[in-house]
């Protein structure tokens, strides 16, 4: 998994990561309400399996926004 943090001005942020799909990769974006990157990364790693499962299901069903799988906190 490749992760890129992005902090929004409203105090929340997004974490962008690549999901491996066989030989290909899919960009996924997780919106968070955490104030720090450390908190957001901790959340992502703690819930990684479930978030990847949801991302794979959304990708398979074609639920993409501008070619990106968009996720929210569980």
HELIX and SHEET records of a PDB file:
HELIX    1   1 UNK A   37  UNK A   46  1                                  10    
HELIX    2   2 UNK A   48  UNK A   61  1                                  14    
SHEET    1   A 4 UNK A   2  UNK A   7  0                                        
SHEET    2   A 4 UNK A  13  UNK A  21 -1                                        
SHEET    3   A 4 UNK A  24  UNK A  32 -1                                        
SHEET    4   A 4 UNK A  69  UNK A  72  1                                        
END                                                                             
